[in-house]
Amino acid sequence: MNDRGARLTPVDLVKSFLLSHAQSGEEKLNEAWRRMLAELTSVRGDADAPRKFLKSAFLARYATLHA
């Protein structure tokens, strides 16, 4: 849960994980993250676009295809 008592979304958890591993510049990374989410949401016209994008990106990077 965040400081307002709301449950964290999978997107929030990914952001938290990535920012926790940043050595410096967390504020700049946080701002870039917010801009990315805003752009994904506005371009797609879909509030769920950031989750879909991250799911696709992780599948593309880490999925193993079995023939």
CHARMM internal coordinates of N, CA and C (Angstrom, degrees):
IC EDIT
DIST 1 N 1 CA 1.4514
DIST 1 CA 1 C 1.5234
ANGL 1 N 1 CA 1 C 108.97
DIST 1 C 2 N 1.3229
ANGL 1 CA 1 C 2 N 113.90
DIHE 1 N 1 CA 1 C 2 N 149.88
DIST 2 N 2 CA 1.4510
ANGL 1 C 2 N 2 CA 117.54
DIHE 1 CA 1 C 2 N 2 CA 176.94
DIST 2 CA 2 C 1.5283
ANGL 2 N 2 CA 2 C 110.11
DIHE 1 C 2 N 2 CA 2 C -87.81
DIST 2 C 3 N 1.3118
ANGL 2 CA 2 C 3 N 116.86
DIHE 2 N 2 CA 2 C 3 N -175.24
DIST 3 N 3 CA 1.4663
ANGL 2 C 3 N 3 CA 119.94
DIHE 2 CA 2 C 3 N 3 CA -176.32
DIST 3 CA 3 C 1.5269
ANGL 3 N 3 CA 3 C 113.10
DIHE 2 C 3 N 3 CA 3 C -70.28
DIST 3 C 4 N 1.3174
ANGL 3 CA 3 C 4 N 117.90
DIHE 3 N 3 CA 3 C 4 N -11.79
DIST 4 N 4 CA 1.4731
ANGL 3 C 4 N 4 CA 121.50
DIHE 3 CA 3 C 4 N 4 CA 177.24
DIST 4 CA 4 C 1.5300
ANGL 4 N 4 CA 4 C 111.99
DIHE 3 C 4 N 4 CA 4 C -98.26
DIST 4 C 5 N 1.3286
ANGL 4 CA 4 C 5 N 116.62
DIHE 4 N 4 CA 4 C 5 N 2.59
DIST 5 N 5 CA 1.4514
ANGL 4 C 5 N 5 CA 120.93
DIHE 4 CA 4 C 5 N 5 CA 177.91
DIST 5 CA 5 C 1.5163
ANGL 5 N 5 CA 5 C 114.64
DIHE 4 C 5 N 5 CA 5 C 86.02
DIST 5 C 6 N 1.3292
ANGL 5 CA 5 C 6 N 117.65
DIHE 5 N 5 CA 5 C 6 N 5.19
DIST 6 N 6 CA 1.4676
ANGL 5 C 6 N 6 CA 120.70
DIHE 5 CA 5 C 6 N 6 CA 179.39
DIST 6 CA 6 C 1.5328
ANGL 6 N 6 CA 6 C 109.12
DIHE 5 C 6 N 6 CA 6 C -85.96
DIST 6 C 7 N 1.3090
ANGL 6 CA 6 C 7 N 116.07
DIHE 6 N 6 CA 6 C 7 N 144.94
DIST 7 N 7 CA 1.4569
ANGL 6 C 7 N 7 CA 120.44
DIHE 6 CA 6 C 7 N 7 CA 177.59
DIST 7 CA 7 C 1.5295
ANGL 7 N 7 CA 7 C 109.59
DIHE 6 C 7 N 7 CA 7 C -68.12
DIST 7 C 8 N 1.3118
ANGL 7 CA 7 C 8 N 115.47
DIHE 7 N 7 CA 7 C 8 N 143.50
DIST 8 N 8 CA 1.4576
ANGL 7 C 8 N 8 CA 120.61
DIHE 7 CA 7 C 8 N 8 CA 177.99
DIST 8 CA 8 C 1.5204
ANGL 8 N 8 CA 8 C 109.69
DIHE 7 C 8 N 8 CA 8 C -80.49
DIST 8 C 9 N 1.3242
ANGL 8 CA 8 C 9 N 115.65
DIHE 8 N 8 CA 8 C 9 N 139.71
DIST 9 N 9 CA 1.4601
ANGL 8 C 9 N 9 CA 121.45
DIHE 8 CA 8 C 9 N 9 CA 177.15
DIST 9 CA 9 C 1.5229
ANGL 9 N 9 CA 9 C 108.87
DIHE 8 C 9 N 9 CA 9 C -84.86
DIST 9 C 10 N 1.3308
ANGL 9 CA 9 C 10 N 117.73
DIHE 9 N 9 CA 9 C 10 N 166.08
DIST 10 N 10 CA 1.4690
ANGL 9 C 10 N 10 CA 119.33
DIHE 9 CA 9 C 10 N 10 CA 174.86
DIST 10 CA 10 C 1.5375
ANGL 10 N 10 CA 10 C 112.12
DIHE 9 C 10 N 10 CA 10 C -56.75
DIST 10 C 11 N 1.3252
ANGL 10 CA 10 C 11 N 117.42
DIHE 10 N 10 CA 10 C 11 N -35.88
DIST 11 N 11 CA 1.4649
ANGL 10 C 11 N 11 CA 121.12
DIHE 10 CA 10 C 11 N 11 CA 178.11
DIST 11 CA 11 C 1.5288
ANGL 11 N 11 CA 11 C 109.97
DIHE 10 C 11 N 11 CA 11 C -64.05
DIST 11 C 12 N 1.3264
ANGL 11 CA 11 C 12 N 117.25
DIHE 11 N 11 CA 11 C 12 N -42.01
DIST 12 N 12 CA 1.4676
ANGL 11 C 12 N 12 CA 121.25
DIHE 11 CA 11 C 12 N 12 CA 177.14
DIST 12 CA 12 C 1.5225
ANGL 12 N 12 CA 12 C 111.21
DIHE 11 C 12 N 12 CA 12 C -61.69
DIST 12 C 13 N 1.3191
ANGL 12 CA 12 C 13 N 116.86
DIHE 12 N 12 CA 12 C 13 N -40.03
DIST 13 N 13 CA 1.4609
ANGL 12 C 13 N 13 CA 121.25
DIHE 12 CA 12 C 13 N 13 CA -179.72
DIST 13 CA 13 C 1.5296
ANGL 13 N 13 CA 13 C 111.64
DIHE 12 C 13 N 13 CA 13 C -66.55
DIST 13 C 14 N 1.3297
ANGL 13 CA 13 C 14 N 116.87
DIHE 13 N 13 CA 13 C 14 N -40.12
DIST 14 N 14 CA 1.4689
ANGL 13 C 14 N 14 CA 120.36
DIHE 13 CA 13 C 14 N 14 CA 177.05
DIST 14 CA 14 C 1.5249
ANGL 14 N 14 CA 14 C 109.33
DIHE 13 C 14 N 14 CA 14 C -63.79
DIST 14 C 15 N 1.3220
ANGL 14 CA 14 C 15 N 116.62
DIHE 14 N 14 CA 14 C 15 N -45.34
DIST 15 N 15 CA 1.4627
ANGL 14 C 15 N 15 CA 120.62
DIHE 14 CA 14 C 15 N 15 CA 178.75
DIST 15 CA 15 C 1.5230
ANGL 15 N 15 CA 15 C 110.45
DIHE 14 C 15 N 15 CA 15 C -58.74
DIST 15 C 16 N 1.3013
ANGL 15 CA 15 C 16 N 117.30
DIHE 15 N 15 CA 15 C 16 N -47.10
DIST 16 N 16 CA 1.4561
ANGL 15 C 16 N 16 CA 121.57
DIHE 15 CA 15 C 16 N 16 CA -179.31
DIST 16 CA 16 C 1.5255
ANGL 16 N 16 CA 16 C 110.79
DIHE 15 C 16 N 16 CA 16 C -59.92
DIST 16 C 17 N 1.3273
ANGL 16 CA 16 C 17 N 116.83
DIHE 16 N 16 CA 16 C 17 N -43.96
DIST 17 N 17 CA 1.4613
ANGL 16 C 17 N 17 CA 121.36
DIHE 16 CA 16 C 17 N 17 CA 179.18
DIST 17 CA 17 C 1.5214
ANGL 17 N 17 CA 17 C 111.04
DIHE 16 C 17 N 17 CA 17 C -61.25
DIST 17 C 18 N 1.3232
ANGL 17 CA 17 C 18 N 116.55
DIHE 17 N 17 CA 17 C 18 N -48.17
DIST 18 N 18 CA 1.4593
ANGL 17 C 18 N 18 CA 120.45
DIHE 17 CA 17 C 18 N 18 CA -177.74
DIST 18 CA 18 C 1.5276
ANGL 18 N 18 CA 18 C 111.80
DIHE 17 C 18 N 18 CA 18 C -64.92
DIST 18 C 19 N 1.3334
ANGL 18 CA 18 C 19 N 116.77
DIHE 18 N 18 CA 18 C 19 N -44.79
DIST 19 N 19 CA 1.4638
ANGL 18 C 19 N 19 CA 119.60
DIHE 18 CA 18 C 19 N 19 CA -179.30
DIST 19 CA 19 C 1.5252
ANGL 19 N 19 CA 19 C 111.76
DIHE 18 C 19 N 19 CA 19 C -67.91
DIST 19 C 20 N 1.3232
ANGL 19 CA 19 C 20 N 117.45
DIHE 19 N 19 CA 19 C 20 N -29.38
DIST 20 N 20 CA 1.4651
ANGL 19 C 20 N 20 CA 119.71
DIHE 19 CA 19 C 20 N 20 CA 179.57
DIST 20 CA 20 C 1.5279
ANGL 20 N 20 CA 20 C 111.43
DIHE 19 C 20 N 20 CA 20 C -68.51
DIST 20 C 21 N 1.3140
ANGL 20 CA 20 C 21 N 117.44
DIHE 20 N 20 CA 20 C 21 N -20.78
DIST 21 N 21 CA 1.4586
ANGL 20 C 21 N 21 CA 121.40
DIHE 20 CA 20 C 21 N 21 CA 179.46
DIST 21 CA 21 C 1.5293
ANGL 21 N 21 CA 21 C 112.75
DIHE 20 C 21 N 21 CA 21 C -97.17
DIST 21 C 22 N 1.3155
ANGL 21 CA 21 C 22 N 117.20
DIHE 21 N 21 CA 21 C 22 N 1.14
DIST 22 N 22 CA 1.4643
ANGL 21 C 22 N 22 CA 120.68
DIHE 21 CA 21 C 22 N 22 CA 178.42
DIST 22 CA 22 C 1.5238
ANGL 22 N 22 CA 22 C 109.15
DIHE 21 C 22 N 22 CA 22 C -74.56
DIST 22 C 23 N 1.2995
ANGL 22 CA 22 C 23 N 115.81
DIHE 22 N 22 CA 22 C 23 N 135.59
DIST 23 N 23 CA 1.4572
ANGL 22 C 23 N 23 CA 120.50
DIHE 22 CA 22 C 23 N 23 CA 179.21
DIST 23 CA 23 C 1.5299
ANGL 23 N 23 CA 23 C 111.59
DIHE 22 C 23 N 23 CA 23 C -82.62
DIST 23 C 24 N 1.3271
ANGL 23 CA 23 C 24 N 116.54
DIHE 23 N 23 CA 23 C 24 N -29.73
DIST 24 N 24 CA 1.4631
ANGL 23 C 24 N 24 CA 121.23
DIHE 23 CA 23 C 24 N 24 CA 179.40
DIST 24 CA 24 C 1.5256
ANGL 24 N 24 CA 24 C 108.60
DIHE 23 C 24 N 24 CA 24 C -162.90
DIST 24 C 25 N 1.3142
ANGL 24 CA 24 C 25 N 115.69
DIHE 24 N 24 CA 24 C 25 N 169.55
DIST 25 N 25 CA 1.4618
ANGL 24 C 25 N 25 CA 120.81
DIHE 24 CA 24 C 25 N 25 CA 176.40
DIST 25 CA 25 C 1.5113
ANGL 25 N 25 CA 25 C 114.51
DIHE 24 C 25 N 25 CA 25 C 71.68
DIST 25 C 26 N 1.3267
ANGL 25 CA 25 C 26 N 117.09
DIHE 25 N 25 CA 25 C 26 N 30.92
DIST 26 N 26 CA 1.4633
ANGL 25 C 26 N 26 CA 120.05
DIHE 25 CA 25 C 26 N 26 CA -177.72
DIST 26 CA 26 C 1.5254
ANGL 26 N 26 CA 26 C 112.19
DIHE 25 C 26 N 26 CA 26 C -60.51
DIST 26 C 27 N 1.3161
ANGL 26 CA 26 C 27 N 117.39
DIHE 26 N 26 CA 26 C 27 N -36.54
DIST 27 N 27 CA 1.4737
ANGL 26 C 27 N 27 CA 120.04
DIHE 26 CA 26 C 27 N 27 CA 179.86
DIST 27 CA 27 C 1.5219
ANGL 27 N 27 CA 27 C 111.00
DIHE 26 C 27 N 27 CA 27 C -64.11
DIST 27 C 28 N 1.3386
ANGL 27 CA 27 C 28 N 116.98
DIHE 27 N 27 CA 27 C 28 N -43.20
DIST 28 N 28 CA 1.4649
ANGL 27 C 28 N 28 CA 120.32
DIHE 27 CA 27 C 28 N 28 CA 178.67
DIST 28 CA 28 C 1.5213
ANGL 28 N 28 CA 28 C 110.79
DIHE 27 C 28 N 28 CA 28 C -65.53
DIST 28 C 29 N 1.3258
ANGL 28 CA 28 C 29 N 116.62
DIHE 28 N 28 CA 28 C 29 N -40.80
DIST 29 N 29 CA 1.4628
ANGL 28 C 29 N 29 CA 120.49
DIHE 28 CA 28 C 29 N 29 CA 178.02
DIST 29 CA 29 C 1.5240
ANGL 29 N 29 CA 29 C 111.23
DIHE 28 C 29 N 29 CA 29 C -64.69
DIST 29 C 30 N 1.3254
ANGL 29 CA 29 C 30 N 116.94
DIHE 29 N 29 CA 29 C 30 N -40.99
DIST 30 N 30 CA 1.4553
ANGL 29 C 30 N 30 CA 121.11
DIHE 29 CA 29 C 30 N 30 CA 178.49
DIST 30 CA 30 C 1.5278
ANGL 30 N 30 CA 30 C 110.68
DIHE 29 C 30 N 30 CA 30 C -62.11
DIST 30 C 31 N 1.3198
ANGL 30 CA 30 C 31 N 116.74
DIHE 30 N 30 CA 30 C 31 N -42.89
DIST 31 N 31 CA 1.4730
ANGL 30 C 31 N 31 CA 120.56
DIHE 30 CA 30 C 31 N 31 CA 178.98
DIST 31 CA 31 C 1.5275
ANGL 31 N 31 CA 31 C 110.52
DIHE 30 C 31 N 31 CA 31 C -65.48
DIST 31 C 32 N 1.3250
ANGL 31 CA 31 C 32 N 117.38
DIHE 31 N 31 CA 31 C 32 N -41.79
DIST 32 N 32 CA 1.4672
ANGL 31 C 32 N 32 CA 120.51
DIHE 31 CA 31 C 32 N 32 CA 178.16
DIST 32 CA 32 C 1.5264
ANGL 32 N 32 CA 32 C 110.40
DIHE 31 C 32 N 32 CA 32 C -63.15
DIST 32 C 33 N 1.3216
ANGL 32 CA 32 C 33 N 116.67
DIHE 32 N 32 CA 32 C 33 N -39.42
DIST 33 N 33 CA 1.4646
ANGL 32 C 33 N 33 CA 121.54
DIHE 32 CA 32 C 33 N 33 CA 178.27
DIST 33 CA 33 C 1.5297
ANGL 33 N 33 CA 33 C 109.79
DIHE 32 C 33 N 33 CA 33 C -61.23
DIST 33 C 34 N 1.3184
ANGL 33 CA 33 C 34 N 116.65
DIHE 33 N 33 CA 33 C 34 N -46.57
DIST 34 N 34 CA 1.4664
ANGL 33 C 34 N 34 CA 120.72
DIHE 33 CA 33 C 34 N 34 CA -179.74
DIST 34 CA 34 C 1.5263
ANGL 34 N 34 CA 34 C 111.73
DIHE 33 C 34 N 34 CA 34 C -62.31
DIST 34 C 35 N 1.3431
ANGL 34 CA 34 C 35 N 116.15
DIHE 34 N 34 CA 34 C 35 N -40.41
DIST 35 N 35 CA 1.4697
ANGL 34 C 35 N 35 CA 119.39
DIHE 34 CA 34 C 35 N 35 CA 177.97
DIST 35 CA 35 C 1.5206
ANGL 35 N 35 CA 35 C 110.75
DIHE 34 C 35 N 35 CA 35 C -64.51
DIST 35 C 36 N 1.3420
ANGL 35 CA 35 C 36 N 116.46
DIHE 35 N 35 CA 35 C 36 N -41.42
DIST 36 N 36 CA 1.4634
ANGL 35 C 36 N 36 CA 120.34
DIHE 35 CA 35 C 36 N 36 CA 179.00
DIST 36 CA 36 C 1.5264
ANGL 36 N 36 CA 36 C 110.78
DIHE 35 C 36 N 36 CA 36 C -60.71
DIST 36 C 37 N 1.3350
ANGL 36 CA 36 C 37 N 116.78
DIHE 36 N 36 CA 36 C 37 N -46.50
DIST 37 N 37 CA 1.4650
ANGL 36 C 37 N 37 CA 120.28
DIHE 36 CA 36 C 37 N 37 CA 179.68
DIST 37 CA 37 C 1.5194
ANGL 37 N 37 CA 37 C 111.37
DIHE 36 C 37 N 37 CA 37 C -62.38
DIST 37 C 38 N 1.3286
ANGL 37 CA 37 C 38 N 117.05
DIHE 37 N 37 CA 37 C 38 N -42.89
DIST 38 N 38 CA 1.4658
ANGL 37 C 38 N 38 CA 121.20
DIHE 37 CA 37 C 38 N 38 CA 180.00
DIST 38 CA 38 C 1.5245
ANGL 38 N 38 CA 38 C 110.51
DIHE 37 C 38 N 38 CA 38 C -63.19
DIST 38 C 39 N 1.3276
ANGL 38 CA 38 C 39 N 116.71
DIHE 38 N 38 CA 38 C 39 N -41.94
DIST 39 N 39 CA 1.4573
ANGL 38 C 39 N 39 CA 119.68
DIHE 38 CA 38 C 39 N 39 CA 179.85
DIST 39 CA 39 C 1.5202
ANGL 39 N 39 CA 39 C 111.78
DIHE 38 C 39 N 39 CA 39 C -67.16
DIST 39 C 40 N 1.3127
ANGL 39 CA 39 C 40 N 117.26
DIHE 39 N 39 CA 39 C 40 N -45.31
DIST 40 N 40 CA 1.4683
ANGL 39 C 40 N 40 CA 120.22
DIHE 39 CA 39 C 40 N 40 CA 177.72
DIST 40 CA 40 C 1.5247
ANGL 40 N 40 CA 40 C 111.04
DIHE 39 C 40 N 40 CA 40 C -58.41
DIST 40 C 41 N 1.3133
ANGL 40 CA 40 C 41 N 116.13
DIHE 40 N 40 CA 40 C 41 N -43.26
DIST 41 N 41 CA 1.4625
ANGL 40 C 41 N 41 CA 120.72
DIHE 40 CA 40 C 41 N 41 CA -177.91
DIST 41 CA 41 C 1.5198
ANGL 41 N 41 CA 41 C 111.30
DIHE 40 C 41 N 41 CA 41 C -67.45
DIST 41 C 42 N 1.3360
ANGL 41 CA 41 C 42 N 117.09
DIHE 41 N 41 CA 41 C 42 N -44.80
DIST 42 N 42 CA 1.4709
ANGL 41 C 42 N 42 CA 119.52
DIHE 41 CA 41 C 42 N 42 CA -176.27
DIST 42 CA 42 C 1.5184
ANGL 42 N 42 CA 42 C 112.12
DIHE 41 C 42 N 42 CA 42 C -73.60
DIST 42 C 43 N 1.3262
ANGL 42 CA 42 C 43 N 118.03
DIHE 42 N 42 CA 42 C 43 N -39.80
DIST 43 N 43 CA 1.4677
ANGL 42 C 43 N 43 CA 120.80
DIHE 42 CA 42 C 43 N 43 CA -179.06
DIST 43 CA 43 C 1.5181
ANGL 43 N 43 CA 43 C 110.58
DIHE 42 C 43 N 43 CA 43 C -65.70
DIST 43 C 44 N 1.3099
ANGL 43 CA 43 C 44 N 117.05
DIHE 43 N 43 CA 43 C 44 N -42.25
DIST 44 N 44 CA 1.4619
ANGL 43 C 44 N 44 CA 121.29
DIHE 43 CA 43 C 44 N 44 CA -178.39
DIST 44 CA 44 C 1.5206
ANGL 44 N 44 CA 44 C 112.92
DIHE 43 C 44 N 44 CA 44 C -84.52
DIST 44 C 45 N 1.3325
ANGL 44 CA 44 C 45 N 117.04
DIHE 44 N 44 CA 44 C 45 N -19.18
DIST 45 N 45 CA 1.4634
ANGL 44 C 45 N 45 CA 119.30
DIHE 44 CA 44 C 45 N 45 CA -176.32
DIST 45 CA 45 C 1.5192
ANGL 45 N 45 CA 45 C 111.35
DIHE 44 C 45 N 45 CA 45 C 64.60
DIST 45 C 46 N 1.3114
ANGL 45 CA 45 C 46 N 115.95
DIHE 45 N 45 CA 45 C 46 N 30.30
DIST 46 N 46 CA 1.4616
ANGL 45 C 46 N 46 CA 121.98
DIHE 45 CA 45 C 46 N 46 CA -174.67
DIST 46 CA 46 C 1.5211
ANGL 46 N 46 CA 46 C 108.65
DIHE 45 C 46 N 46 CA 46 C -138.56
DIST 46 C 47 N 1.3140
ANGL 46 CA 46 C 47 N 116.85
DIHE 46 N 46 CA 46 C 47 N 118.48
DIST 47 N 47 CA 1.4626
ANGL 46 C 47 N 47 CA 121.08
DIHE 46 CA 46 C 47 N 47 CA -179.29
DIST 47 CA 47 C 1.5251
ANGL 47 N 47 CA 47 C 111.59
DIHE 46 C 47 N 47 CA 47 C -65.35
DIST 47 C 48 N 1.3192
ANGL 47 CA 47 C 48 N 118.19
DIHE 47 N 47 CA 47 C 48 N -18.63
DIST 48 N 48 CA 1.4613
ANGL 47 C 48 N 48 CA 122.50
DIHE 47 CA 47 C 48 N 48 CA -179.21
DIST 48 CA 48 C 1.5360
ANGL 48 N 48 CA 48 C 112.19
DIHE 47 C 48 N 48 CA 48 C -93.90
DIST 48 C 49 N 1.3280
ANGL 48 CA 48 C 49 N 117.12
DIHE 48 N 48 CA 48 C 49 N 1.73
DIST 49 N 49 CA 1.4658
ANGL 48 C 49 N 49 CA 121.19
DIHE 48 CA 48 C 49 N 49 CA -177.21
DIST 49 CA 49 C 1.5293
ANGL 49 N 49 CA 49 C 113.55
DIHE 48 C 49 N 49 CA 49 C -58.87
DIST 49 C 50 N 1.3388
ANGL 49 CA 49 C 50 N 120.11
DIHE 49 N 49 CA 49 C 50 N -41.26
DIST 50 N 50 CA 1.4687
ANGL 49 C 50 N 50 CA 118.52
DIHE 49 CA 49 C 50 N 50 CA 178.57
DIST 50 CA 50 C 1.5280
ANGL 50 N 50 CA 50 C 113.06
DIHE 49 C 50 N 50 CA 50 C -59.64
DIST 50 C 51 N 1.3209
ANGL 50 CA 50 C 51 N 117.85
DIHE 50 N 50 CA 50 C 51 N -41.04
DIST 51 N 51 CA 1.4650
ANGL 50 C 51 N 51 CA 120.89
DIHE 50 CA 50 C 51 N 51 CA 178.39
DIST 51 CA 51 C 1.5269
ANGL 51 N 51 CA 51 C 110.64
DIHE 50 C 51 N 51 CA 51 C -64.38
DIST 51 C 52 N 1.3147
ANGL 51 CA 51 C 52 N 116.29
DIHE 51 N 51 CA 51 C 52 N -43.82
DIST 52 N 52 CA 1.4618
ANGL 51 C 52 N 52 CA 120.56
DIHE 51 CA 51 C 52 N 52 CA 179.83
DIST 52 CA 52 C 1.5258
ANGL 52 N 52 CA 52 C 111.07
DIHE 51 C 52 N 52 CA 52 C -63.76
DIST 52 C 53 N 1.3356
ANGL 52 CA 52 C 53 N 115.82
DIHE 52 N 52 CA 52 C 53 N -40.91
DIST 53 N 53 CA 1.4608
ANGL 52 C 53 N 53 CA 120.63
DIHE 52 CA 52 C 53 N 53 CA 178.61
DIST 53 CA 53 C 1.5283
ANGL 53 N 53 CA 53 C 110.96
DIHE 52 C 53 N 53 CA 53 C -62.02
DIST 53 C 54 N 1.3284
ANGL 53 CA 53 C 54 N 116.95
DIHE 53 N 53 CA 53 C 54 N -49.55
DIST 54 N 54 CA 1.4589
ANGL 53 C 54 N 54 CA 120.07
DIHE 53 CA 53 C 54 N 54 CA -179.21
DIST 54 CA 54 C 1.5251
ANGL 54 N 54 CA 54 C 111.73
DIHE 53 C 54 N 54 CA 54 C -63.25
DIST 54 C 55 N 1.3195
ANGL 54 CA 54 C 55 N 116.98
DIHE 54 N 54 CA 54 C 55 N -39.32
DIST 55 N 55 CA 1.4648
ANGL 54 C 55 N 55 CA 120.53
DIHE 54 CA 54 C 55 N 55 CA 177.84
DIST 55 CA 55 C 1.5245
ANGL 55 N 55 CA 55 C 110.15
DIHE 54 C 55 N 55 CA 55 C -60.70
DIST 55 C 56 N 1.3317
ANGL 55 CA 55 C 56 N 116.55
DIHE 55 N 55 CA 55 C 56 N -46.08
DIST 56 N 56 CA 1.4668
ANGL 55 C 56 N 56 CA 120.67
DIHE 55 CA 55 C 56 N 56 CA 179.50
DIST 56 CA 56 C 1.5230
ANGL 56 N 56 CA 56 C 111.56
DIHE 55 C 56 N 56 CA 56 C -64.63
DIST 56 C 57 N 1.3364
ANGL 56 CA 56 C 57 N 116.45
DIHE 56 N 56 CA 56 C 57 N -41.47
DIST 57 N 57 CA 1.4637
ANGL 56 C 57 N 57 CA 120.35
DIHE 56 CA 56 C 57 N 57 CA -179.56
DIST 57 CA 57 C 1.5234
ANGL 57 N 57 CA 57 C 111.08
DIHE 56 C 57 N 57 CA 57 C -64.02
DIST 57 C 58 N 1.3322
ANGL 57 CA 57 C 58 N 117.44
DIHE 57 N 57 CA 57 C 58 N -43.37
DIST 58 N 58 CA 1.4607
ANGL 57 C 58 N 58 CA 120.27
DIHE 57 CA 57 C 58 N 58 CA 179.28
DIST 58 CA 58 C 1.5241
ANGL 58 N 58 CA 58 C 111.67
DIHE 57 C 58 N 58 CA 58 C -68.12
DIST 58 C 59 N 1.3174
ANGL 58 CA 58 C 59 N 117.11
DIHE 58 N 58 CA 58 C 59 N -38.99
DIST 59 N 59 CA 1.4624
ANGL 58 C 59 N 59 CA 119.29
DIHE 58 CA 58 C 59 N 59 CA 177.14
DIST 59 CA 59 C 1.5235
ANGL 59 N 59 CA 59 C 111.06
DIHE 58 C 59 N 59 CA 59 C -64.08
DIST 59 C 60 N 1.3241
ANGL 59 CA 59 C 60 N 116.42
DIHE 59 N 59 CA 59 C 60 N -42.68
DIST 60 N 60 CA 1.4619
ANGL 59 C 60 N 60 CA 120.45
DIHE 59 CA 59 C 60 N 60 CA 179.94
DIST 60 CA 60 C 1.5234
ANGL 60 N 60 CA 60 C 111.37
DIHE 59 C 60 N 60 CA 60 C -63.40
DIST 60 C 61 N 1.3147
ANGL 60 CA 60 C 61 N 116.58
DIHE 60 N 60 CA 60 C 61 N -35.92
DIST 61 N 61 CA 1.4628
ANGL 60 C 61 N 61 CA 120.77
DIHE 60 CA 60 C 61 N 61 CA -176.91
DIST 61 CA 61 C 1.5261
ANGL 61 N 61 CA 61 C 113.32
DIHE 60 C 61 N 61 CA 61 C -82.87
DIST 61 C 62 N 1.3261
ANGL 61 CA 61 C 62 N 117.19
DIHE 61 N 61 CA 61 C 62 N -39.92
DIST 62 N 62 CA 1.4576
ANGL 61 C 62 N 62 CA 119.34
DIHE 61 CA 61 C 62 N 62 CA -168.82
DIST 62 CA 62 C 1.5268
ANGL 62 N 62 CA 62 C 116.15
DIHE 61 C 62 N 62 CA 62 C -114.45
DIST 62 C 63 N 1.3088
ANGL 62 CA 62 C 63 N 119.24
DIHE 62 N 62 CA 62 C 63 N -8.98
DIST 63 N 63 CA 1.4593
ANGL 62 C 63 N 63 CA 120.94
DIHE 62 CA 62 C 63 N 63 CA -178.29
DIST 63 CA 63 C 1.5255
ANGL 63 N 63 CA 63 C 110.48
DIHE 62 C 63 N 63 CA 63 C -70.53
DIST 63 C 64 N 1.2947
ANGL 63 CA 63 C 64 N 115.80
DIHE 63 N 63 CA 63 C 64 N 145.04
DIST 64 N 64 CA 1.4514
ANGL 63 C 64 N 64 CA 122.51
DIHE 63 CA 63 C 64 N 64 CA 175.82
DIST 64 CA 64 C 1.5207
ANGL 64 N 64 CA 64 C 108.05
DIHE 63 C 64 N 64 CA 64 C -113.96
DIST 64 C 65 N 1.3107
ANGL 64 CA 64 C 65 N 115.59
DIHE 64 N 64 CA 64 C 65 N 124.52
DIST 65 N 65 CA 1.4634
ANGL 64 C 65 N 65 CA 120.37
DIHE 64 CA 64 C 65 N 65 CA 179.46
DIST 65 CA 65 C 1.5181
ANGL 65 N 65 CA 65 C 109.53
DIHE 64 C 65 N 65 CA 65 C -91.10
DIST 65 C 66 N 1.3051
ANGL 65 CA 65 C 66 N 115.15
DIHE 65 N 65 CA 65 C 66 N 132.69
DIST 66 N 66 CA 1.4549
ANGL 65 C 66 N 66 CA 121.31
DIHE 65 CA 65 C 66 N 66 CA 177.56
DIST 66 CA 66 C 1.5185
ANGL 66 N 66 CA 66 C 108.46
DIHE 65 C 66 N 66 CA 66 C -111.92
DIST 66 C 67 N 1.3016
ANGL 66 CA 66 C 67 N 115.84
DIHE 66 N 66 CA 66 C 67 N 125.86
DIST 67 N 67 CA 1.4630
ANGL 66 C 67 N 67 CA 119.34
DIHE 66 CA 66 C 67 N 67 CA -178.75
DIST 67 CA 67 C 1.4974
ANGL 67 N 67 CA 67 C 111.20
DIHE 66 C 67 N 67 CA 67 C -95.70
END
COOR INIT
IC SEED 1 N 1 CA 1 C
IC BUILD
